[in-house]
Amino acid sequence: MKIKINGKEYEPSFNMKFVRLLDKHRGITMEVPGAGKQPFGMAMTRVVPALKTYDAGALSDVIYYALWNASPRPSQADIDAMIDDPETDIEKLFSDVIKAMKKSNSVKLAAKNL
């Protein structure tokens, strides 16, 4: 899958690095007695249903973190502007991102089962 942002095409990468970055940003933290707040990851369990219900904020985050290896990496504001652009087929973008996630070994089970 390719995503065009500011006239440049990018190829998102839904691999383990993507999962780890997403877990840091959208993961779950829990208060553990004696240990304070502890990260528990699980961002995929939150993001996949959000994508399937057309949450544009989740879509922006997923694209941003999937472009971790892009050089130069588009900013979150660039991605938000692309999503806000009336020329963007937003329904197709959601569909394409979910399809691409289902092809990645690191996230395909979460994308398929949630």
N, CA, C and O atoms as a GROMACS GRO file, in nm:
protein
  456
    1MET      N    1   0.084  -0.117   0.000
    1MET     CA    2   0.000   0.000   0.000
    1MET      C    3   0.089   0.123   0.000
    1MET      O    4   0.194   0.126   0.063
    2LYS      N    5   0.045   0.224  -0.071
    2LYS     CA    6   0.115   0.352  -0.075
    2LYS      C    7   0.018   0.461  -0.030
    2LYS      O    8  -0.101   0.456  -0.059
    3ILE      N    9   0.072   0.560   0.041
    3ILE     CA   10  -0.007   0.675   0.086
    3ILE      C   11   0.062   0.800   0.035
    3ILE      O   12   0.183   0.817   0.052
    4LYS      N   13  -0.016   0.888  -0.027
    4LYS     CA   14   0.040   1.012  -0.080
    4LYS      C   15   0.012   1.126   0.019
    4LYS      O   16  -0.103   1.155   0.052
    5ILE      N   17   0.120   1.190   0.065
    5ILE     CA   18   0.111   1.302   0.159
    5ILE      C   19   0.199   1.414   0.106
    5ILE      O   20   0.319   1.395   0.082
    6ASN      N   21   0.141   1.530   0.087
    6ASN     CA   22   0.214   1.646   0.034
    6ASN      C   23   0.284   1.614  -0.098
    6ASN      O   24   0.395   1.660  -0.123
    7GLY      N   25   0.218   1.535  -0.183
    7GLY     CA   26   0.272   1.505  -0.314
    7GLY      C   27   0.378   1.396  -0.316
    7GLY      O   28   0.428   1.363  -0.423
    8LYS      N   29   0.411   1.340  -0.202
    8LYS     CA   30   0.512   1.234  -0.196
    8LYS      C   31   0.446   1.103  -0.152
    8LYS      O   32   0.361   1.102  -0.063
    9GLU      N   33   0.487   0.994  -0.216
    9GLU     CA   34   0.431   0.863  -0.181
    9GLU      C   35   0.515   0.797  -0.072
    9GLU      O   36   0.638   0.802  -0.072
   10TYR      N   37   0.443   0.736   0.021
   10TYR     CA   38   0.506   0.665   0.132
   10TYR      C   39   0.449   0.524   0.140
   10TYR      O   40   0.335   0.499   0.103
   11GLU      N   41   0.531   0.433   0.190
   11GLU     CA   42   0.488   0.295   0.212
   11GLU      C   43   0.489   0.268   0.362
   11GLU      O   44   0.596   0.259   0.422
   12PRO      N   45   0.370   0.255   0.423
   12PRO     CA   46   0.367   0.228   0.567
   12PRO      C   47   0.420   0.089   0.599
   12PRO      O   48   0.410  -0.003   0.518
   13SER      N   49   0.477   0.076   0.717
   13SER     CA   50   0.533  -0.051   0.762
   13SER      C   51   0.463  -0.091   0.892
   13SER      O   52   0.482  -0.029   0.996
   14PHE      N   53   0.382  -0.196   0.884
   14PHE     CA   54   0.307  -0.243   1.001
   14PHE      C   55   0.381  -0.361   1.064
   14PHE      O   56   0.329  -0.472   1.072
   15ASN      N   57   0.503  -0.336   1.108
   15ASN     CA   58   0.586  -0.442   1.164
   15ASN      C   59   0.597  -0.426   1.317
   15ASN      O   60   0.522  -0.349   1.378
   16MET      N   61   0.690  -0.499   1.378
   16MET     CA   62   0.704  -0.493   1.524
   16MET      C   63   0.742  -0.355   1.573
   16MET      O   64   0.696  -0.313   1.680
   17LYS      N   65   0.824  -0.283   1.500
   17LYS     CA   66   0.860  -0.147   1.539
   17LYS      C   67   0.733  -0.061   1.546
   17LYS      O   68   0.716   0.018   1.639
   18PHE      N   69   0.644  -0.077   1.449
   18PHE     CA   70   0.516  -0.008   1.448
   18PHE      C   71   0.436  -0.042   1.574
   18PHE      O   72   0.382   0.047   1.639
   19VAL      N   73   0.428  -0.170   1.607
   19VAL     CA   74   0.352  -0.215   1.725
   19VAL      C   75   0.408  -0.152   1.852
   19VAL      O   76   0.333  -0.104   1.936
   20ARG      N   77   0.540  -0.153   1.865
   20ARG     CA   78   0.602  -0.096   1.985
   20ARG      C   79   0.578   0.055   1.996
   20ARG      O   80   0.549   0.105   2.105
   21LEU      N   81   0.589   0.126   1.884
   21LEU     CA   82   0.563   0.270   1.886
   21LEU      C   83   0.418   0.300   1.920
   21LEU      O   84   0.388   0.390   1.998
   22LEU      N   85   0.328   0.223   1.860
   22LEU     CA   86   0.186   0.243   1.886
   22LEU      C   87   0.153   0.211   2.032
   22LEU      O   88   0.073   0.281   2.095
   23ASP      N   89   0.214   0.105   2.086
   23ASP     CA   90   0.193   0.071   2.228
   23ASP      C   91   0.237   0.185   2.320
   23ASP      O   92   0.172   0.211   2.421
   24LYS      N   93   0.346   0.254   2.286
   24LYS     CA   94   0.392   0.366   2.367
   24LYS      C   95   0.293   0.482   2.363
   24LYS      O   96   0.272   0.550   2.464
   25HIS      N   97   0.232   0.504   2.249
   25HIS     CA   98   0.143   0.618   2.233
   25HIS      C   99  -0.002   0.589   2.271
   25HIS      O  100  -0.066   0.671   2.336
   26ARG      N  101  -0.053   0.473   2.231
   26ARG     CA  102  -0.195   0.443   2.252
   26ARG      C  103  -0.218   0.320   2.338
   26ARG      O  104  -0.330   0.268   2.344
   27GLY      N  105  -0.114   0.272   2.402
   27GLY     CA  106  -0.127   0.154   2.486
   27GLY      C  107  -0.197   0.183   2.617
   27GLY      O  108  -0.233   0.297   2.646
   28ILE      N  109  -0.215   0.081   2.695
   28ILE     CA  110  -0.284   0.090   2.824
   28ILE      C  111  -0.179   0.091   2.935
   28ILE      O  112  -0.082   0.015   2.931
   29THR      N  113  -0.198   0.178   3.033
   29THR     CA  114  -0.116   0.175   3.154
   29THR      C  115  -0.210   0.149   3.272
   29THR      O  116  -0.325   0.194   3.275
   30MET      N  117  -0.157   0.076   3.369
   30MET     CA  118  -0.237   0.044   3.487
   30MET      C  119  -0.156   0.075   3.612
   30MET      O  120  -0.034   0.062   3.614
   31GLU      N  121  -0.226   0.116   3.714
   31GLU     CA  122  -0.163   0.142   3.843
   31GLU      C  123  -0.147   0.008   3.915
   31GLU      O  124  -0.244  -0.061   3.943
   32VAL      N  125  -0.022  -0.026   3.945
   32VAL     CA  126   0.008  -0.150   4.015
   32VAL      C  127   0.055  -0.114   4.156
   32VAL      O  128   0.153  -0.041   4.171
   33PRO      N  129  -0.014  -0.163   4.259
   33PRO     CA  130   0.026  -0.130   4.396
   33PRO      C  131   0.173  -0.162   4.421
   33PRO      O  132   0.220  -0.273   4.398
   34GLY      N  133   0.244  -0.061   4.468
   34GLY     CA  134   0.386  -0.078   4.498
   34GLY      C  135   0.478  -0.057   4.379
   34GLY      O  136   0.599  -0.044   4.396
   35ALA      N  137   0.421  -0.052   4.259
   35ALA     CA  138   0.505  -0.037   4.140
   35ALA      C  139   0.468   0.085   4.057
   35ALA      O  140   0.537   0.119   3.961
   36GLY      N  141   0.360   0.151   4.092
   36GLY     CA  142   0.317   0.270   4.017
   36GLY      C  143   0.254   0.232   3.884
   36GLY      O  144   0.207   0.120   3.865
   37LYS      N  145   0.254   0.327   3.792
   37LYS     CA  146   0.195   0.302   3.660
   37LYS      C  147   0.285   0.210   3.579
   37LYS      O  148   0.406   0.231   3.571
   38GLN      N  149   0.225   0.109   3.520
   38GLN     CA  150   0.298   0.011   3.441
   38GLN      C  151   0.234   0.000   3.302
   38GLN      O  152   0.112  -0.004   3.290
   39PRO      N  153   0.319  -0.003   3.196
   39PRO     CA  154   0.263  -0.017   3.061
   39PRO      C  155   0.222  -0.162   3.035
   39PRO      O  156   0.290  -0.256   3.075
   40PHE      N  157   0.109  -0.178   2.967
   40PHE     CA  158   0.061  -0.311   2.932
   40PHE      C  159   0.040  -0.326   2.782
   40PHE      O  160  -0.018  -0.426   2.737
   41GLY      N  161   0.085  -0.230   2.704
   41GLY     CA  162   0.070  -0.240   2.558
   41GLY      C  163  -0.076  -0.240   2.518
   41GLY      O  164  -0.152  -0.153   2.559
   42MET      N  165  -0.113  -0.337   2.440
   42MET     CA  166  -0.251  -0.360   2.396
   42MET      C  167  -0.308  -0.250   2.307
   42MET      O  168  -0.429  -0.236   2.296
   43ALA      N  169  -0.220  -0.171   2.243
   43ALA     CA  170  -0.269  -0.066   2.154
   43ALA      C  171  -0.350  -0.124   2.038
   43ALA      O  172  -0.448  -0.064   1.995
   44MET      N  173  -0.310  -0.239   1.989
   44MET     CA  174  -0.383  -0.299   1.876
   44MET      C  175  -0.528  -0.330   1.913
   44MET      O  176  -0.617  -0.316   1.830
   45THR      N  177  -0.550  -0.371   2.039
   45THR     CA  178  -0.687  -0.403   2.079
   45THR      C  179  -0.774  -0.278   2.089
   45THR      O  180  -0.897  -0.288   2.089
   46ARG      N  181  -0.711  -0.162   2.096
   46ARG     CA  182  -0.785  -0.037   2.097
   46ARG      C  183  -0.796   0.024   1.958
   46ARG      O  184  -0.899   0.083   1.923
   47VAL      N  185  -0.690   0.011   1.878
   47VAL     CA  186  -0.683   0.079   1.749
   47VAL      C  187  -0.765   0.010   1.642
   47VAL      O  188  -0.832   0.077   1.564
   48VAL      N  189  -0.762  -0.122   1.635
   48VAL     CA  190  -0.835  -0.192   1.528
   48VAL      C  191  -0.985  -0.163   1.534
   48VAL      O  192  -1.043  -0.129   1.432
   49PRO      N  193  -1.051  -0.176   1.651
   49PRO     CA  194  -1.192  -0.140   1.654
   49PRO      C  195  -1.216   0.008   1.619
   49PRO      O  196  -1.317   0.043   1.558
   50ALA      N  197  -1.122   0.094   1.660
   50ALA     CA  198  -1.136   0.237   1.627
   50ALA      C  199  -1.130   0.258   1.475
   50ALA      O  200  -1.205   0.339   1.421
   51LEU      N  201  -1.042   0.186   1.408
   51LEU     CA  202  -1.035   0.197   1.262
   51LEU      C  203  -1.162   0.145   1.196
   51LEU      O  204  -1.212   0.203   1.100
   52LYS      N  205  -1.214   0.036   1.249
   52LYS     CA  206  -1.334  -0.024   1.191
   52LYS      C  207  -1.459   0.061   1.214
   52LYS      O  208  -1.560   0.042   1.147
   53THR      N  209  -1.452   0.155   1.309
   53THR     CA  210  -1.564   0.246   1.333
   53THR      C  211  -1.531   0.387   1.283
   53THR      O  212  -1.595   0.485   1.322
   54TYR      N  213  -1.432   0.396   1.197
   54TYR     CA  214  -1.396   0.519   1.126
   54TYR      C  215  -1.352   0.633   1.218
   54TYR      O  216  -1.396   0.746   1.202
   55ASP      N  217  -1.266   0.603   1.314
   55ASP     CA  218  -1.209   0.702   1.404
   55ASP      C  219  -1.089   0.767   1.334
   55ASP      O  220  -0.984   0.704   1.321
   56ALA      N  221  -1.105   0.891   1.289
   56ALA     CA  222  -1.000   0.959   1.213
   56ALA      C  223  -0.874   0.984   1.297
   56ALA      O  224  -0.764   0.983   1.243
   57GLY      N  225  -0.889   1.005   1.426
   57GLY     CA  226  -0.773   1.022   1.513
   57GLY      C  227  -0.688   0.896   1.518
   57GLY      O  228  -0.565   0.902   1.514
   58ALA      N  229  -0.754   0.782   1.528
   58ALA     CA  230  -0.682   0.654   1.528
   58ALA      C  231  -0.614   0.633   1.393
   58ALA      O  232  -0.500   0.586   1.388
   59LEU      N  233  -0.683   0.666   1.284
   59LEU     CA  234  -0.625   0.652   1.151
   59LEU      C  235  -0.499   0.736   1.139
   59LEU      O  236  -0.397   0.689   1.089
   60SER      N  237  -0.504   0.859   1.185
   60SER     CA  238  -0.387   0.947   1.179
   60SER      C  239  -0.271   0.888   1.258
   60SER      O  240  -0.158   0.886   1.210
   61ASP      N  241  -0.298   0.839   1.378
   61ASP     CA  242  -0.192   0.779   1.460
   61ASP      C  243  -0.134   0.655   1.394
   61ASP      O  244  -0.012   0.638   1.391
   62VAL      N  245  -0.218   0.570   1.342
   62VAL     CA  246  -0.172   0.447   1.277
   62VAL      C  247  -0.081   0.480   1.159
   62VAL      O  248   0.026   0.420   1.143
   63ILE      N  249  -0.123   0.574   1.076
   63ILE     CA  250  -0.041   0.612   0.962
   63ILE      C  251   0.091   0.673   1.009
   63ILE      O  252   0.198   0.639   0.957
   64TYR      N  253   0.084   0.762   1.106
   64TYR     CA  254   0.205   0.827   1.156
   64TYR      C  255   0.306   0.723   1.207
   64TYR      O  256   0.423   0.728   1.169
   65TYR      N  257   0.263   0.632   1.289
   65TYR     CA  258   0.356   0.533   1.344
   65TYR      C  259   0.398   0.428   1.241
   65TYR      O  260   0.506   0.370   1.254
   66ALA      N  261   0.315   0.402   1.142
   66ALA     CA  262   0.353   0.308   1.035
   66ALA      C  263   0.455   0.370   0.940
   66ALA      O  264   0.518   0.299   0.862
   67LEU      N  265   0.471   0.501   0.945
   67LEU     CA  266   0.571   0.568   0.862
   67LEU      C  267   0.698   0.600   0.942
   67LEU      O  268   0.770   0.694   0.908
   68TRP      N  269   0.725   0.523   1.045
   68TRP     CA  270   0.840   0.545   1.132
   68TRP      C  271   0.971   0.544   1.055
   68TRP      O  272   1.067   0.610   1.094
   69ASN      N  273   0.977   0.468   0.944
   69ASN     CA  274   1.103   0.454   0.870
   69ASN      C  275   1.112   0.548   0.750
   69ASN      O  276   1.210   0.541   0.676
   70ALA      N  277   1.014   0.633   0.729
   70ALA     CA  278   1.015   0.725   0.615
   70ALA      C  279   1.118   0.835   0.638
   70ALA      O  280   1.137   0.882   0.750
   71SER      N  281   1.184   0.875   0.530
   71SER     CA  282   1.282   0.981   0.541
   71SER      C  283   1.263   1.078   0.424
   71SER      O  284   1.288   1.041   0.310
   72PRO      N  285   1.221   1.199   0.450
   72PRO     CA  286   1.181   1.250   0.581
   72PRO      C  287   1.041   1.200   0.617
   72PRO      O  288   0.957   1.177   0.531
   73ARG      N  289   1.020   1.184   0.744
   73ARG     CA  290   0.890   1.136   0.793
   73ARG      C  291   0.792   1.253   0.795
   73ARG      O  292   0.824   1.360   0.847
   74PRO      N  293   0.673   1.234   0.738
   74PRO     CA  294   0.574   1.342   0.745
   74PRO      C  295   0.532   1.363   0.891
   74PRO      O  296   0.529   1.270   0.971
   75SER      N  297   0.499   1.486   0.922
   75SER     CA  298   0.456   1.518   1.058
   75SER      C  299   0.313   1.472   1.080
   75SER      O  300   0.240   1.443   0.986
   76GLN      N  301   0.274   1.466   1.206
   76GLN     CA  302   0.136   1.433   1.239
   76GLN      C  303   0.043   1.536   1.176
   76GLN      O  304  -0.065   1.501   1.129
   77ALA      N  305   0.085   1.663   1.174
   77ALA     CA  306   0.003   1.769   1.112
   77ALA      C  307  -0.012   1.746   0.961
   77ALA      O  308  -0.119   1.772   0.906
   78ASP      N  309   0.092   1.697   0.896
   78ASP     CA  310   0.083   1.665   0.752
   78ASP      C  311  -0.018   1.554   0.728
   78ASP      O  312  -0.097   1.561   0.634
   79ILE      N  313  -0.016   1.453   0.813
   79ILE     CA  314  -0.109   1.340   0.799
   79ILE      C  315  -0.251   1.386   0.828
   79ILE      O  316  -0.345   1.348   0.758
   80ASP      N  317  -0.268   1.468   0.932
   80ASP     CA  318  -0.400   1.521   0.963
   80ASP      C  319  -0.455   1.603   0.847
   80ASP      O  320  -0.573   1.593   0.813
   81ALA      N  321  -0.369   1.684   0.785
   81ALA     CA  322  -0.412   1.766   0.671
   81ALA      C  323  -0.452   1.678   0.553
   81ALA      O  324  -0.549   1.710   0.483
   82MET      N  325  -0.380   1.569   0.530
   82MET     CA  326  -0.415   1.476   0.422
   82MET      C  327  -0.552   1.413   0.450
   82MET      O  328  -0.633   1.398   0.359
   83ILE      N  329  -0.577   1.376   0.574
   83ILE     CA  330  -0.705   1.316   0.611
   83ILE      C  331  -0.818   1.419   0.598
   83ILE      O  332  -0.928   1.386   0.554
   84ASP      N  333  -0.790   1.543   0.636
   84ASP     CA  334  -0.891   1.650   0.627
   84ASP      C  335  -0.918   1.696   0.484
   84ASP      O  336  -1.023   1.755   0.458
   85ASP      N  337  -0.827   1.670   0.394
   85ASP     CA  338  -0.840   1.716   0.256
   85ASP      C  339  -0.965   1.654   0.192
   85ASP      O  340  -0.978   1.532   0.190
   86PRO      N  341  -1.057   1.736   0.138
   86PRO     CA  342  -1.178   1.682   0.076
   86PRO      C  343  -1.151   1.593  -0.045
   86PRO      O  344  -1.238   1.518  -0.089
   87GLU      N  345  -1.030   1.603  -0.100
   87GLU     CA  346  -0.993   1.517  -0.214
   87GLU      C  347  -0.955   1.376  -0.169
   87GLU      O  348  -0.948   1.285  -0.252
   88THR      N  349  -0.930   1.356  -0.041
   88THR     CA  350  -0.894   1.225   0.011
   88THR      C  351  -1.019   1.139   0.023
   88THR      O  352  -1.118   1.180   0.084
   89ASP      N  353  -1.013   1.021  -0.037
   89ASP     CA  354  -1.122   0.924  -0.023
   89ASP      C  355  -1.104   0.855   0.111
   89ASP      O  356  -1.038   0.752   0.120
   90ILE      N  357  -1.163   0.912   0.213
   90ILE     CA  358  -1.140   0.868   0.350
   90ILE      C  359  -1.186   0.724   0.375
   90ILE      O  360  -1.120   0.649   0.446
   91GLU      N  361  -1.298   0.687   0.316
   91GLU     CA  362  -1.347   0.550   0.334
   91GLU      C  363  -1.248   0.449   0.275
   91GLU      O  364  -1.222   0.345   0.335
   92LYS      N  365  -1.194   0.481   0.158
   92LYS     CA  366  -1.095   0.393   0.094
   92LYS      C  367  -0.967   0.389   0.176
   92LYS      O  368  -0.904   0.284   0.189
   93LEU      N  369  -0.928   0.504   0.233
   93LEU     CA  370  -0.807   0.508   0.314
   93LEU      C  371  -0.820   0.416   0.437
   93LEU      O  372  -0.729   0.340   0.467
   94PHE      N  373  -0.934   0.423   0.506
   94PHE     CA  374  -0.957   0.332   0.618
   94PHE      C  375  -0.948   0.187   0.571
   94PHE      O  376  -0.880   0.106   0.634
   95SER      N  377  -1.015   0.154   0.462
   95SER     CA  378  -1.017   0.019   0.409
   95SER      C  379  -0.877  -0.028   0.371
   95SER      O  380  -0.838  -0.140   0.403
   96ASP      N  381  -0.802   0.057   0.302
   96ASP     CA  382  -0.667   0.021   0.259
   96ASP      C  383  -0.574  -0.003   0.377
   96ASP      O  384  -0.493  -0.096   0.375
   97VAL      N  385  -0.584   0.080   0.480
   97VAL     CA  386  -0.499   0.063   0.598
   97VAL      C  387  -0.531  -0.069   0.668
   97VAL      O  388  -0.440  -0.142   0.706
   98ILE      N  389  -0.659  -0.098   0.685
   98ILE     CA  390  -0.698  -0.225   0.749
   98ILE      C  391  -0.650  -0.344   0.667
   98ILE      O  392  -0.599  -0.441   0.723
   99LYS      N  393  -0.667  -0.338   0.535
   99LYS     CA  394  -0.620  -0.447   0.448
   99LYS      C  395  -0.469  -0.466   0.459
   99LYS      O  396  -0.421  -0.579   0.468
  100ALA      N  397  -0.395  -0.356   0.460
  100ALA     CA  398  -0.249  -0.365   0.472
  100ALA      C  399  -0.208  -0.424   0.607
  100ALA      O  400  -0.114  -0.502   0.615
  101MET      N  401  -0.279  -0.386   0.712
  101MET     CA  402  -0.249  -0.440   0.844
  101MET      C  403  -0.273  -0.591   0.848
  101MET      O  404  -0.199  -0.664   0.914
  102LYS      N  405  -0.376  -0.636   0.778
  102LYS     CA  406  -0.408  -0.780   0.777
  102LYS      C  407  -0.304  -0.862   0.702
  102LYS      O  408  -0.303  -0.984   0.714
  103LYS      N  409  -0.218  -0.797   0.625
  103LYS     CA  410  -0.113  -0.866   0.551
  103LYS      C  411   0.018  -0.874   0.630
  103LYS      O  412   0.106  -0.953   0.596
  104SER      N  413   0.032  -0.794   0.734
  104SER     CA  414   0.155  -0.789   0.811
  104SER      C  415   0.154  -0.898   0.918
  104SER      O  416   0.058  -0.911   0.995
  105ASN      N  417   0.258  -0.976   0.922
  105ASN     CA  418   0.265  -1.086   1.018
  105ASN      C  419   0.254  -1.038   1.162
  105ASN      O  420   0.198  -1.107   1.246
  106SER      N  421   0.307  -0.920   1.191
  106SER     CA  422   0.308  -0.869   1.329
  106SER      C  423   0.171  -0.828   1.380
  106SER      O  424   0.147  -0.833   1.501
  107VAL      N  425   0.082  -0.789   1.291
  107VAL     CA  426  -0.048  -0.738   1.337
  107VAL      C  427  -0.168  -0.809   1.275
  107VAL      O  428  -0.281  -0.777   1.310
  108LYS      N  429  -0.146  -0.903   1.186
  108LYS     CA  430  -0.260  -0.961   1.113
  108LYS      C  431  -0.358  -1.034   1.203
  108LYS      O  432  -0.478  -1.030   1.175
  109LEU      N  433  -0.314  -1.099   1.307
  109LEU     CA  434  -0.410  -1.169   1.393
  109LEU      C  435  -0.498  -1.070   1.469
  109LEU      O  436  -0.618  -1.091   1.481
  110ALA      N  437  -0.439  -0.964   1.521
  110ALA     CA  438  -0.519  -0.862   1.590
  110ALA      C  439  -0.613  -0.794   1.492
  110ALA      O  440  -0.730  -0.772   1.524
  111ALA      N  441  -0.565  -0.762   1.373
  111ALA     CA  442  -0.650  -0.695   1.273
  111ALA      C  443  -0.764  -0.785   1.227
  111ALA      O  444  -0.874  -0.738   1.198
  112LYS      N  445  -0.738  -0.913   1.221
  112LYS     CA  446  -0.840  -1.007   1.175
  112LYS      C  447  -0.942  -1.037   1.284
  112LYS      O  448  -1.062  -1.047   1.256
  113ASN      N  449  -0.898  -1.052   1.408
  113ASN     CA  450  -0.984  -1.102   1.515
  113ASN      C  451  -1.058  -0.995   1.594
  113ASN      O  452  -1.148  -1.028   1.672
  114LEU      N  453  -1.025  -0.869   1.576
  114LEU     CA  454  -1.092  -0.765   1.653
  114LEU      C  455  -1.201  -0.699   1.572
  114LEU      O  456  -1.269  -0.609   1.620
   0.00000   0.00000   0.00000
